[in-house]
């Protein structure tokens, strides 16, 4: 039980960082359409 609770806390702490990464990559998709498929597959489709 303690292990799963600490894992949830760790994921919650990373959410702002992950959100920032996703926002930056979304901007990259708009600026570099040729990379859109790659960026969606490697970053944007992951949670």
Short mmCIF file of the C-alpha atoms (twelve columns), coordinates in Angstrom:
data_MODEL
# 
_entry.id   MODEL 
# 
loop_
_atom_site.group_PDB 
_atom_site.id 
_atom_site.type_symbol 
_atom_site.label_atom_id 
_atom_site.label_alt_id 
_atom_site.label_comp_id 
_atom_site.label_asym_id 
_atom_site.label_seq_id 
_atom_site.Cartn_x 
_atom_site.Cartn_y 
_atom_site.Cartn_z 
_atom_site.pdbx_PDB_model_num 
ATOM 1  C CA . UNK A 1  0.000 0.000  0.000   1 
ATOM 2  C CA . UNK A 2  2.720 2.483  0.883   1 
ATOM 3  C CA . UNK A 3  4.503 1.795  -2.380  1 
ATOM 4  C CA . UNK A 4  1.436 2.587  -4.525  1 
ATOM 5  C CA . UNK A 5  0.728 5.732  -2.523  1 
ATOM 6  C CA . UNK A 6  4.288 6.988  -2.956  1 
ATOM 7  C CA . UNK A 7  4.085 6.213  -6.690  1 
ATOM 8  C CA . UNK A 8  0.922 8.341  -6.955  1 
ATOM 9  C CA . UNK A 9  2.620 11.184 -5.103  1 
ATOM 10 C CA . UNK A 10 5.648 10.982 -7.403  1 
ATOM 11 C CA . UNK A 11 3.434 11.062 -10.524 1 
ATOM 12 C CA . UNK A 12 1.512 14.041 -9.147  1 
ATOM 13 C CA . UNK A 13 4.764 15.924 -8.626  1 
ATOM 14 C CA . UNK A 14 5.766 15.301 -12.248 1 
ATOM 15 C CA . UNK A 15 2.466 16.411 -13.779 1 
ATOM 16 C CA . UNK A 16 3.469 20.102 -14.099 1 
ATOM 17 C CA . UNK A 17 6.708 19.074 -15.779 1 
ATOM 18 C CA . UNK A 18 4.952 16.643 -18.123 1 
ATOM 19 C CA . UNK A 19 2.348 19.305 -18.953 1 
ATOM 20 C CA . UNK A 20 5.110 21.779 -19.786 1 
ATOM 21 C CA . UNK A 21 6.799 19.232 -22.065 1 
ATOM 22 C CA . UNK A 22 3.507 18.495 -23.841 1 
ATOM 23 C CA . UNK A 23 2.813 22.215 -24.369 1 
ATOM 24 C CA . UNK A 24 6.273 22.794 -25.821 1 
ATOM 25 C CA . UNK A 25 5.952 19.810 -28.150 1 
ATOM 26 C CA . UNK A 26 2.487 20.958 -29.267 1 
ATOM 27 C CA . UNK A 27 4.093 24.244 -30.319 1 
ATOM 28 C CA . UNK A 28 6.804 22.320 -32.147 1 
ATOM 29 C CA . UNK A 29 4.118 20.398 -34.044 1 
ATOM 30 C CA . UNK A 30 2.683 23.694 -35.299 1 
ATOM 31 C CA . UNK A 31 6.105 25.059 -36.296 1 
ATOM 32 C CA . UNK A 32 7.444 21.815 -37.796 1 
ATOM 33 C CA . UNK A 33 4.552 19.934 -39.441 1 
ATOM 34 C CA . UNK A 34 6.930 17.390 -40.971 1 
ATOM 35 C CA . UNK A 35 7.716 16.181 -37.431 1 
ATOM 36 C CA . UNK A 36 4.076 16.069 -36.297 1 
ATOM 37 C CA . UNK A 37 3.633 12.311 -36.689 1 
ATOM 38 C CA . UNK A 38 6.882 11.572 -34.858 1 
ATOM 39 C CA . UNK A 39 6.098 13.987 -32.013 1 
ATOM 40 C CA . UNK A 40 2.580 12.623 -31.585 1 
ATOM 41 C CA . UNK A 41 3.881 9.056  -31.461 1 
ATOM 42 C CA . UNK A 42 6.744 9.758  -29.064 1 
ATOM 43 C CA . UNK A 43 5.377 12.445 -26.741 1 
ATOM 44 C CA . UNK A 44 1.812 13.604 -27.209 1 
ATOM 45 C CA . UNK A 45 0.172 10.159 -27.189 1 
ATOM 46 C CA . UNK A 46 1.779 9.208  -23.855 1 
ATOM 47 C CA . UNK A 47 0.275 9.893  -20.474 1 
# 
